[in-house]
Amino acid sequence: MFFQTYYGGYEYQHYTSNSWLLSPVLTPLLSETSRILSFQRRFNILQKNRADQEYIEWLFQVPVDTDAQNLPAETSLQKKVKELLLDGKTVGCAYGIMKASIL
């Protein structure tokens, strides 16, 4: 519906995204009312990349090479991801295709 409403002149076959926001690692960290979770549910995940660290810059607003100990932890998501990183885990990113019902 979004594309028909705002880009009705274009004929979309599919829409893809490669983002840390699609990482399945985030899913259990998010509340049911999370906008990130709502965004994730619009996609079928095709590929995961746990090595990607782009999320550090976006989520924490610091350089990617910042030590986990020094990451800010102001929001609930920052706190949860920082704890995950301190436990030796990572978020990474994922590549997905938007579900046909959304188009």
Secondary structure as GFF3:
##gff-version 3
##sequence-region A 1 103
A	DSSP	alpha_helix	2	6	.	.	.	ID=ss1
A	DSSP	beta_strand	16	19	.	.	.	ID=ss2
A	DSSP	three_ten_helix	20	22	.	.	.	ID=ss3
A	DSSP	three_ten_helix	27	29	.	.	.	ID=ss4
A	DSSP	alpha_helix	35	40	.	.	.	ID=ss5
A	DSSP	beta_strand	43	49	.	.	.	ID=ss6
A	DSSP	alpha_helix	54	60	.	.	.	ID=ss7
A	DSSP	three_ten_helix	68	70	.	.	.	ID=ss8
A	DSSP	alpha_helix	76	86	.	.	.	ID=ss9
A	DSSP	beta_strand	93	98	.	.	.	ID=ss10
###
